[in-house]
């Protein structure tokens, strides 16, 4: 498989398993304990696959090279996990929860990407974003 498509396939496959699993977590489980258990599995999977990733850096060198962003990513990931779990428990539909949250985040990331990371949007990108926003409004209306 072309290395260009592997990250996409991994992300899509992971998100599919993620949302199906999130929707199926028993409602009686404390969402924070469920997230801890899920992260333990994730840590084991990452530990195993870390040895297959190209490069010869060790875990200790990764700790030394880490900055605030690594820790912020962990906090953000935990917020996402618990947020989705609570959304599904309060009745959000699996068919629209991911798209509504992803479009909302994309809209918020646009000015951040433009201002902080000096990214550029083409007319095609802008048109696609307009359709995403329109789709968001259509998806959440019953």
Secondary structure, DSSP 8 states (H G I E B T S, - for coil): --HHHHHHHHHHHHHHHHHHHHHHS-TTS-HHHHHHHHHHHHHHHHHHHHTTSSS---HHHHHHH--HHHHHHHHHHHHHHHHHHHHHHTT--HHHHHHHHHHHHHHHHHHHHHHTS-----HHHHHHHHHHHHHHHHHH--
